[in-house]
Amino acid sequence: MRVIAGSARRLKLVTPEGNDTRPTQDRIKETLFNIIQNQVPGSVFADLYAGSGGIGIEALSRGASSAYFIENAQNAYKCILENLKTTHLEDKATVFKQDVVLGLRGIREKEVDIIFIDPPYHAQLYERTLAQLSAMNYVTENTMIIVECGLDMDFSFADEYGFEVTREKNYKTNKHVFLQRKAPNP
């Protein structure tokens, strides 16, 4: 796994051993960042269930002003720290080693521009995470939420938490679902 573009371009990233994390493939990561390339520069980015931190590091490398990484697994947390050091991006990063719901409460921003969510597939973490995000003031109508999940995942439950699906991008074995907070009714 490597950083695809920006200040840390071509630098290799370490990933946790074992099957507990699934780093986003470089090809899929490149497609995702082609979609969001205009929103990344100057943004506040949050990488939830961060694994090796590859997505948040890619955002920083491409000009995000800061990034939050939330990861509970010790091995993955160590990889994030090592990867930030390798890419010289640690001064723009805040890393929380804790459960995502608790970590989200530790973000102190007026607005987070992009939130990337990639929990273990088939866990009940998608709904739990959206429920917590719906209570966070820094998630505004302008915040782009991107979820990586299996192709069969249905996000009709997002409506319940005040979010709507704005786009889906399918790949061979998974997809990215783009969500935004619904505007309040006048």
VOVOGU-53585 format. One line per 4 residues: their letters; for each residue x, y, z of N, C-alpha, C, O. Coordinates in nm, 2 decimals. Example, Ala and Ser with C-alpha at 12.3 -4.5 7.8 and 13.67 -1.06 7.14 Angstrom:
<fivos>
AS	1.32:-0.57:0.78:1.23:-0.45:0.78:1.32:-0.33:0.78:1.42:-0.33:0.85 | 1.28:-0.22:0.71:1.37:-0.11:0.71:1.29:0.00:0.79:1.34:0.11:0.80
</fivos>
This chain:
<fivos>
MRVI	0.08:-0.12:0.00:0.00:0.00:0.00:0.09:0.12:0.00:0.19:0.13:0.06 | 0.04:0.23:-0.07:0.13:0.35:-0.09:0.04:0.47:-0.09:-0.08:0.46:-0.11 | 0.10:0.59:-0.07:0.03:0.71:-0.09:0.03:0.74:-0.24:0.14:0.73:-0.31 | -0.08:0.77:-0.30:-0.09:0.78:-0.45:-0.05:0.92:-0.50:0.02:0.93:-0.60
AGSA	-0.09:1.03:-0.43:-0.06:1.16:-0.48:-0.03:1.26:-0.37:-0.06:1.23:-0.25 | 0.02:1.38:-0.41:0.05:1.48:-0.31:0.19:1.48:-0.26:0.28:1.43:-0.31 | 0.20:1.55:-0.14:0.33:1.57:-0.08:0.40:1.44:-0.04:0.52:1.43:-0.03 | 0.32:1.33:-0.01:0.38:1.21:0.04:0.37:1.10:-0.07:0.39:0.98:-0.05
RRLK	0.35:1.14:-0.20:0.34:1.06:-0.31:0.44:0.95:-0.31:0.56:0.97:-0.29 | 0.40:0.82:-0.34:0.48:0.70:-0.36:0.54:0.65:-0.23:0.60:0.54:-0.24 | 0.52:0.71:-0.12:0.57:0.65:0.01:0.49:0.53:0.04:0.37:0.53:0.04 | 0.56:0.43:0.09:0.49:0.30:0.13:0.44:0.32:0.27:0.50:0.38:0.35
LVTP	0.32:0.26:0.29:0.26:0.26:0.42:0.26:0.11:0.48:0.24:0.02:0.40 | 0.28:0.10:0.61:0.27:-0.03:0.67:0.12:-0.06:0.71:0.04:0.04:0.73 | 0.08:-0.18:0.71:-0.05:-0.22:0.74:-0.04:-0.33:0.86:0.05:-0.40:0.87 | -0.15:-0.33:0.94:-0.15:-0.43:1.05:-0.15:-0.57:0.99:-0.21:-0.60:0.89
EGND	-0.08:-0.66:1.06:-0.08:-0.80:1.01:-0.22:-0.86:1.05:-0.29:-0.82:1.14 | -0.25:-0.97:0.98:-0.37:-1.04:1.01:-0.49:-0.99:0.92:-0.47:-0.91:0.83 | -0.61:-1.04:0.95:-0.73:-1.01:0.87:-0.82:-0.92:0.94:-0.94:-0.90:0.90 | -0.78:-0.85:1.05:-0.87:-0.76:1.12:-0.90:-0.63:1.05:-1.00:-0.57:1.07
TRPT	-0.81:-0.59:0.96:-0.83:-0.47:0.88:-0.82:-0.51:0.73:-0.75:-0.61:0.70 | -0.89:-0.43:0.65:-0.88:-0.45:0.50:-0.84:-0.32:0.44:-0.93:-0.24:0.42 | -0.72:-0.29:0.42:-0.68:-0.16:0.36:-0.75:-0.14:0.23:-0.76:-0.24:0.15 | -0.80:-0.02:0.20:-0.86:0.01:0.07:-0.76:-0.01:-0.04:-0.65:0.05:-0.03
QDRI	-0.79:-0.08:-0.14:-0.70:-0.11:-0.25:-0.66:0.02:-0.31:-0.74:0.12:-0.32 | -0.54:0.03:-0.36:-0.49:0.16:-0.42:-0.58:0.20:-0.54:-0.60:0.32:-0.55 | -0.62:0.11:-0.62:-0.71:0.14:-0.73:-0.84:0.21:-0.69:-0.88:0.31:-0.75 | -0.90:0.15:-0.58:-1.03:0.21:-0.53:-1.00:0.34:-0.46:-1.08:0.43:-0.47
KETL	-0.89:0.35:-0.39:-0.85:0.47:-0.32:-0.83:0.59:-0.43:-0.88:0.70:-0.41 | -0.77:0.55:-0.53:-0.74:0.65:-0.64:-0.88:0.70:-0.70:-0.89:0.82:-0.72 | -0.97:0.61:-0.72:-1.10:0.64:-0.78:-1.17:0.73:-0.68:-1.23:0.83:-0.72 | -1.17:0.70:-0.55:-1.24:0.78:-0.45:-1.18:0.92:-0.45:-1.26:1.02:-0.45
FNII	-1.05:0.93:-0.45:-0.99:1.07:-0.44:-1.01:1.14:-0.57:-1.00:1.27:-0.57 | -1.03:1.08:-0.69:-1.06:1.15:-0.81:-1.20:1.21:-0.80:-1.23:1.32:-0.85 | -1.29:1.14:-0.73:-1.43:1.19:-0.71:-1.43:1.31:-0.61:-1.50:1.41:-0.64 | -1.35:1.31:-0.51:-1.35:1.41:-0.41:-1.24:1.51:-0.41:-1.22:1.59:-0.32
QNQV	-1.16:1.51:-0.52:-1.03:1.59:-0.53:-1.06:1.74:-0.50:-0.97:1.80:-0.45 | -1.17:1.79:-0.54:-1.19:1.94:-0.53:-1.23:1.97:-0.38:-1.22:2.09:-0.34 | -1.28:1.88:-0.31:-1.32:1.90:-0.17:-1.21:1.89:-0.07:-1.22:1.94:0.04 | -1.10:1.82:-0.10:-1.00:1.78:-0.01:-0.90:1.90:0.03:-0.88:1.91:0.15
PGSV	-0.85:1.98:-0.06:-0.76:2.08:-0.02:-0.82:2.18:0.08:-0.93:2.23:0.06 | -0.75:2.19:0.20:-0.79:2.28:0.30:-0.90:2.23:0.39:-0.95:2.30:0.48 | -0.94:2.10:0.37:-1.05:2.04:0.45:-1.00:1.99:0.58:-0.89:1.96:0.61 | -1.10:1.97:0.67:-1.08:1.90:0.80:-1.14:1.76:0.77:-1.26:1.74:0.73
FADL	-1.06:1.65:0.78:-1.09:1.52:0.74:-1.09:1.43:0.86:-1.01:1.44:0.95 | -1.19:1.33:0.86:-1.19:1.24:0.97:-1.19:1.10:0.91:-1.28:1.07:0.83 | -1.10:1.01:0.96:-1.09:0.87:0.91:-1.13:0.78:1.02:-1.05:0.76:1.12 | -1.25:0.73:1.02:-1.30:0.64:1.12:-1.28:0.50:1.10:-1.29:0.45:0.98
YAGS	-1.25:0.42:1.20:-1.21:0.28:1.19:-1.08:0.28:1.09:-1.08:0.21:0.99 | -0.99:0.36:1.13:-0.88:0.41:1.03:-0.79:0.30:0.99:-0.72:0.32:0.88 | -0.78:0.19:1.06:-0.69:0.08:1.01:-0.54:0.13:1.01:-0.49:0.17:1.12 | -0.48:0.13:0.89:-0.34:0.18:0.88:-0.34:0.34:0.87:-0.23:0.39:0.87
GGIG	-0.45:0.40:0.85:-0.46:0.54:0.83:-0.44:0.58:0.68:-0.43:0.70:0.66 | -0.44:0.49:0.59:-0.42:0.52:0.45:-0.51:0.62:0.39:-0.46:0.71:0.31 | -0.64:0.62:0.42:-0.73:0.72:0.36:-0.70:0.86:0.41:-0.69:0.96:0.34 | -0.69:0.87:0.55:-0.67:1.01:0.60:-0.53:1.06:0.56:-0.52:1.18:0.54
IEAL	-0.43:0.97:0.55:-0.30:1.02:0.51:-0.30:1.06:0.36:-0.24:1.16:0.33 | -0.38:0.99:0.28:-0.39:1.04:0.14:-0.46:1.18:0.14:-0.41:1.26:0.06 | -0.56:1.20:0.22:-0.62:1.33:0.23:-0.52:1.44:0.27:-0.52:1.55:0.21 | -0.44:1.41:0.37:-0.34:1.51:0.42:-0.24:1.53:0.31:-0.20:1.65:0.28
SRGA	-0.19:1.43:0.24:-0.09:1.44:0.13:-0.15:1.52:0.02:-0.07:1.59:-0.05 | -0.28:1.52:0.00:-0.34:1.60:-0.11:-0.39:1.74:-0.06:-0.46:1.80:-0.13 | -0.35:1.78:0.06:-0.38:1.91:0.10:-0.48:1.94:0.20:-0.52:2.05:0.23 | -0.54:1.83:0.27:-0.63:1.86:0.38:-0.55:1.93:0.49:-0.44:1.90:0.51
SSAY	-0.62:2.03:0.55:-0.55:2.11:0.65:-0.52:2.03:0.78:-0.42:2.05:0.85 | -0.61:1.93:0.81:-0.59:1.85:0.93:-0.67:1.72:0.91:-0.77:1.71:0.83 | -0.64:1.62:0.99:-0.71:1.49:0.99:-0.72:1.43:1.12:-0.62:1.43:1.20 | -0.83:1.37:1.15:-0.85:1.29:1.27:-0.85:1.15:1.23:-0.92:1.11:1.14
FIEN	-0.79:1.06:1.31:-0.78:0.92:1.29:-0.84:0.86:1.42:-0.79:0.88:1.53 | -0.94:0.77:1.40:-1.00:0.70:1.52:-0.99:0.55:1.49:-1.04:0.50:1.39 | -0.91:0.48:1.58:-0.89:0.34:1.56:-0.87:0.28:1.70:-0.80:0.33:1.79 | -0.94:0.17:1.73:-0.94:0.10:1.86:-0.83:-0.01:1.87:-0.79:-0.04:1.98
AQNA	-0.79:-0.07:1.76:-0.70:-0.18:1.77:-0.56:-0.13:1.79:-0.51:-0.04:1.71 | -0.49:-0.19:1.88:-0.35:-0.15:1.91:-0.25:-0.16:1.80:-0.18:-0.06:1.77 | -0.25:-0.27:1.72:-0.16:-0.29:1.61:-0.19:-0.18:1.50:-0.10:-0.13:1.45 | -0.32:-0.16:1.47:-0.35:-0.06:1.37:-0.31:0.08:1.42:-0.26:0.16:1.34
YKCI	-0.34:0.11:1.54:-0.30:0.24:1.60:-0.15:0.26:1.58:-0.11:0.37:1.54 | -0.07:0.16:1.61:0.08:0.18:1.59:0.11:0.20:1.45:0.20:0.28:1.42 | 0.04:0.13:1.35:0.07:0.15:1.21:0.04:0.30:1.17:0.11:0.36:1.09 | -0.07:0.35:1.22:-0.11:0.49:1.19:0.01:0.59:1.23:0.05:0.67:1.15
LENL	0.05:0.57:1.36:0.16:0.65:1.41:0.29:0.64:1.32:0.35:0.74:1.29 | 0.32:0.52:1.29:0.44:0.49:1.20:0.42:0.56:1.06:0.52:0.62:1.01 | 0.30:0.54:1.01:0.28:0.59:0.87:0.28:0.75:0.87:0.33:0.81:0.78 | 0.23:0.81:0.98:0.23:0.95:0.99:0.38:1.00:1.00:0.41:1.11:0.94
KTTH	0.46:0.93:1.07:0.60:0.97:1.08:0.67:0.95:0.95:0.74:1.04:0.91 | 0.65:0.84:0.88:0.71:0.81:0.75:0.67:0.92:0.65:0.76:0.97:0.57 | 0.55:0.97:0.65:0.50:1.07:0.55:0.52:1.21:0.60:0.49:1.31:0.53 | 0.57:1.23:0.72:0.60:1.36:0.78:0.47:1.45:0.79:0.48:1.57:0.77
LEDK	0.36:1.38:0.82:0.23:1.45:0.83:0.18:1.45:0.97:0.06:1.49:1.00 | 0.26:1.41:1.07:0.21:1.39:1.21:0.17:1.53:1.27:0.08:1.53:1.36 | 0.22:1.64:1.22:0.18:1.77:1.28:0.04:1.81:1.24:-0.01:1.90:1.30 | -0.01:1.75:1.14:-0.15:1.78:1.09:-0.25:1.68:1.14:-0.37:1.69:1.10
ATVF	-0.21:1.58:1.22:-0.29:1.47:1.25:-0.32:1.46:1.40:-0.24:1.50:1.49 | -0.44:1.42:1.44:-0.48:1.39:1.57:-0.53:1.24:1.57:-0.62:1.21:1.49 | -0.47:1.16:1.65:-0.50:1.01:1.65:-0.56:0.97:1.78:-0.50:0.99:1.89 | -0.68:0.92:1.78:-0.74:0.87:1.90:-0.74:0.71:1.90:-0.78:0.65:1.80
KQDV	-0.69:0.65:2.00:-0.69:0.51:2.01:-0.81:0.48:2.11:-0.79:0.46:2.23 | -0.93:0.47:2.05:-1.05:0.44:2.12:-1.16:0.40:2.03:-1.15:0.41:1.91 | -1.27:0.36:2.09:-1.39:0.33:2.02:-1.44:0.45:1.94:-1.42:0.57:1.99 | -1.49:0.43:1.82:-1.53:0.54:1.73:-1.63:0.64:1.80:-1.62:0.76:1.79
VLGL	-1.73:0.58:1.87:-1.83:0.67:1.93:-1.77:0.76:2.03:-1.80:0.88:2.04 | -1.67:0.71:2.11:-1.61:0.80:2.21:-1.51:0.89:2.14:-1.51:1.01:2.17 | -1.44:0.85:2.04:-1.35:0.93:1.96:-1.42:1.05:1.89:-1.37:1.16:1.89 | -1.54:1.02:1.84:-1.61:1.13:1.78:-1.65:1.25:1.87:-1.65:1.36:1.83
RGIR	-1.66:1.21:2.00:-1.69:1.32:2.10:-1.57:1.40:2.13:-1.58:1.51:2.19 | -1.45:1.35:2.09:-1.32:1.42:2.12:-1.28:1.52:2.01:-1.19:1.59:2.03 | -1.36:1.52:1.90:-1.32:1.61:1.79:-1.37:1.75:1.82:-1.49:1.77:1.85 | -1.28:1.85:1.82:-1.32:1.98:1.86:-1.30:2.07:1.74:-1.20:2.14:1.72
EKEV	-1.40:2.07:1.65:-1.40:2.15:1.53:-1.54:2.22:1.52:-1.64:2.17:1.56 | -1.54:2.33:1.45:-1.67:2.40:1.42:-1.74:2.31:1.31:-1.86:2.29:1.32 | -1.66:2.26:1.21:-1.71:2.18:1.11:-1.61:2.08:1.06:-1.49:2.12:1.04 | -1.65:1.96:1.04:-1.56:1.86:0.97:-1.62:1.84:0.83:-1.74:1.82:0.81
DIIF	-1.53:1.86:0.73:-1.57:1.87:0.60:-1.60:1.73:0.53:-1.70:1.71:0.46 | -1.51:1.63:0.56:-1.52:1.50:0.50:-1.50:1.40:0.61:-1.40:1.40:0.69 | -1.59:1.30:0.62:-1.58:1.19:0.72:-1.58:1.06:0.64:-1.68:1.03:0.57 | -1.48:0.98:0.66:-1.47:0.85:0.59:-1.49:0.74:0.69:-1.42:0.74:0.80
IDPP	-1.58:0.65:0.67:-1.62:0.54:0.76:-1.60:0.41:0.69:-1.65:0.38:0.59 | -1.51:0.33:0.76:-1.48:0.19:0.70:-1.47:0.09:0.81:-1.36:0.04:0.84 | -1.59:0.06:0.87:-1.58:-0.04:0.98:-1.57:-0.18:0.93:-1.59:-0.20:0.81 | -1.54:-0.28:1.01:-1.55:-0.42:0.97:-1.68:-0.44:0.90:-1.79:-0.41:0.96
YHAQ	-1.68:-0.50:0.78:-1.81:-0.53:0.71:-1.90:-0.62:0.79:-1.85:-0.70:0.87 | -2.02:-0.61:0.78:-2.13:-0.69:0.84:-2.13:-0.68:0.99:-2.20:-0.75:1.06 | -2.06:-0.58:1.04:-2.08:-0.54:1.18:-2.19:-0.44:1.19:-2.22:-0.38:1.09 | -2.25:-0.43:1.31:-2.36:-0.33:1.32:-2.31:-0.19:1.35:-2.38:-0.11:1.42
LYER	-2.19:-0.16:1.30:-2.13:-0.04:1.33:-2.17:0.08:1.25:-2.15:0.19:1.28 | -2.22:0.05:1.13:-2.26:0.16:1.04:-2.37:0.24:1.10:-2.36:0.36:1.11 | -2.48:0.17:1.15:-2.59:0.24:1.21:-2.55:0.31:1.34:-2.59:0.43:1.36 | -2.47:0.25:1.42:-2.42:0.31:1.55:-2.34:0.43:1.52:-2.35:0.53:1.59
TLAQ	-2.26:0.43:1.42:-2.17:0.54:1.38:-2.26:0.66:1.33:-2.23:0.77:1.37 | -2.35:0.63:1.24:-2.44:0.74:1.19:-2.52:0.80:1.30:-2.55:0.92:1.30 | -2.57:0.71:1.39:-2.65:0.77:1.51:-2.56:0.87:1.59:-2.61:0.97:1.63 | -2.43:0.83:1.61:-2.35:0.93:1.69:-2.32:1.05:1.61:-2.32:1.16:1.66
LSAM	-2.29:1.04:1.48:-2.27:1.15:1.39:-2.38:1.25:1.39:-2.37:1.37:1.38 | -2.51:1.19:1.39:-2.63:1.28:1.39:-2.63:1.37:1.51:-2.70:1.48:1.50 | -2.57:1.34:1.62:-2.57:1.42:1.74:-2.45:1.52:1.75:-2.44:1.60:1.84 | -2.36:1.51:1.65:-2.24:1.60:1.65:-2.27:1.73:1.58:-2.31:1.73:1.46
NYVT	-2.24:1.84:1.65:-2.26:1.97:1.59:-2.17:2.00:1.47:-2.20:2.08:1.38 | -2.05:1.94:1.46:-1.96:1.96:1.36:-2.00:1.89:1.23:-1.93:1.91:1.12 | -2.10:1.81:1.23:-2.16:1.75:1.11:-2.27:1.84:1.06:-2.38:1.84:1.12 | -2.24:1.91:0.95:-2.34:2.01:0.90:-2.39:1.96:0.77:-2.36:1.85:0.72
ENTM	-2.48:2.04:0.71:-2.53:2.01:0.57:-2.42:2.00:0.47:-2.44:1.95:0.36 | -2.31:2.07:0.50:-2.20:2.07:0.41:-2.10:1.95:0.42:-2.01:1.93:0.34 | -2.11:1.88:0.53:-2.02:1.77:0.56:-2.05:1.65:0.46:-2.16:1.61:0.45 | -1.94:1.60:0.40:-1.96:1.49:0.31:-1.92:1.36:0.39:-1.81:1.36:0.44
IIVE	-2.01:1.27:0.40:-1.98:1.14:0.47:-1.97:1.03:0.36:-2.05:1.02:0.28 | -1.86:0.96:0.37:-1.83:0.85:0.27:-1.82:0.72:0.35:-1.74:0.71:0.44 | -1.90:0.62:0.31:-1.89:0.49:0.38:-1.85:0.39:0.28:-1.90:0.38:0.17 | -1.75:0.31:0.32:-1.70:0.20:0.24:-1.77:0.07:0.30:-1.77:0.05:0.42
CGLD	-1.84:0.00:0.21:-1.91:-0.12:0.26:-1.93:-0.22:0.15:-1.89:-0.20:0.04 | -1.99:-0.34:0.19:-2.01:-0.44:0.09:-2.12:-0.40:-0.01:-2.20:-0.31:0.02 | -2.12:-0.46:-0.13:-2.22:-0.42:-0.23:-2.36:-0.44:-0.19:-2.45:-0.37:-0.24 | -2.39:-0.53:-0.10:-2.53:-0.56:-0.06:-2.58:-0.47:0.05:-2.70:-0.49:0.10
MDFS	-2.50:-0.38:0.10:-2.54:-0.30:0.22:-2.65:-0.20:0.17:-2.63:-0.13:0.07 | -2.76:-0.19:0.25:-2.87:-0.10:0.22:-2.86:0.01:0.33:-2.86:-0.01:0.45 | -2.86:0.13:0.28:-2.85:0.25:0.37:-2.99:0.32:0.39:-2.99:0.44:0.42 | -3.10:0.25:0.37:-3.23:0.32:0.39:-3.24:0.36:0.54:-3.32:0.46:0.56
FADE	-3.17:0.30:0.63:-3.18:0.34:0.77:-3.12:0.48:0.80:-3.15:0.54:0.90 | -3.04:0.53:0.71:-2.97:0.66:0.73:-3.08:0.77:0.74:-3.05:0.87:0.81 | -3.19:0.76:0.68:-3.30:0.86:0.68:-3.34:0.88:0.83:-3.37:1.00:0.87 | -3.35:0.78:0.90:-3.38:0.78:1.04:-3.29:0.87:1.13:-3.34:0.93:1.23
YGFE	-3.17:0.89:1.08:-3.07:0.97:1.16:-3.05:1.11:1.09:-2.96:1.18:1.13 | -3.13:1.14:0.99:-3.13:1.27:0.93:-3.03:1.28:0.82:-2.99:1.39:0.78 | -2.99:1.17:0.76:-2.89:1.17:0.65:-2.96:1.11:0.52:-3.06:1.04:0.53 | -2.91:1.16:0.41:-2.96:1.11:0.28:-2.85:1.06:0.19:-2.74:1.12:0.20
VTRE	-2.87:0.96:0.12:-2.77:0.91:0.02:-2.77:1.00:-0.10:-2.87:1.02:-0.16 | -2.65:1.06:-0.13:-2.64:1.15:-0.25:-2.57:1.08:-0.37:-2.59:1.13:-0.48 | -2.50:0.97:-0.34:-2.43:0.90:-0.45:-2.38:0.77:-0.40:-2.36:0.75:-0.29 | -2.37:0.67:-0.50:-2.31:0.54:-0.47:-2.21:0.51:-0.58:-2.24:0.54:-0.70
KNYK	-2.10:0.46:-0.55:-2.00:0.42:-0.65:-1.97:0.28:-0.62:-1.90:0.24:-0.52 | -2.01:0.19:-0.72:-1.99:0.05:-0.70:-1.85:0.00:-0.76:-1.81:0.05:-0.87 | -1.79:-0.09:-0.70:-1.67:-0.16:-0.75:-1.70:-0.31:-0.76:-1.82:-0.34:-0.75 | -1.60:-0.39:-0.78:-1.63:-0.54:-0.80:-1.69:-0.60:-0.67:-1.79:-0.67:-0.68
TNKH	-1.63:-0.57:-0.56:-1.67:-0.64:-0.43:-1.72:-0.55:-0.32:-1.77:-0.59:-0.22 | -1.71:-0.42:-0.34:-1.76:-0.32:-0.24:-1.81:-0.19:-0.31:-1.81:-0.18:-0.43 | -1.85:-0.10:-0.23:-1.89:0.03:-0.28:-1.86:0.14:-0.18:-1.84:0.12:-0.07 | -1.87:0.27:-0.24:-1.86:0.39:-0.15:-2.00:0.45:-0.16:-2.06:0.47:-0.27
VFLQ	-2.06:0.48:-0.04:-2.19:0.54:-0.03:-2.16:0.68:0.02:-2.10:0.70:0.13 | -2.21:0.78:-0.05:-2.19:0.92:-0.01:-2.32:0.97:0.06:-2.43:0.96:0.00 | -2.31:1.03:0.18:-2.42:1.07:0.25:-2.40:1.22:0.29:-2.29:1.27:0.31 | -2.52:1.29:0.31:-2.51:1.43:0.37:-2.63:1.44:0.46:-2.73:1.37:0.45
RKAP	-2.61:1.53:0.56:-2.72:1.56:0.65:-2.83:1.63:0.57:-2.80:1.72:0.49 | -2.95:1.59:0.59:-3.06:1.66:0.52:-3.08:1.80:0.58:-3.07:1.82:0.69 | -3.11:1.89:0.49:-3.14:2.03:0.53:-3.27:2.03:0.61:-3.36:1.95:0.58 | -3.27:2.11:0.72:-3.39:2.12:0.80:-3.51:2.17:0.72:-3.49:2.26:0.63
NP	-3.63:2.12:0.75:-3.74:2.17:0.68:-3.77:2.32:0.73:-3.77:2.35:0.85 | -3.81:2.40:0.63:-3.83:2.54:0.67:-3.96:2.56:0.75:-3.99:2.67:0.79
</fivos>
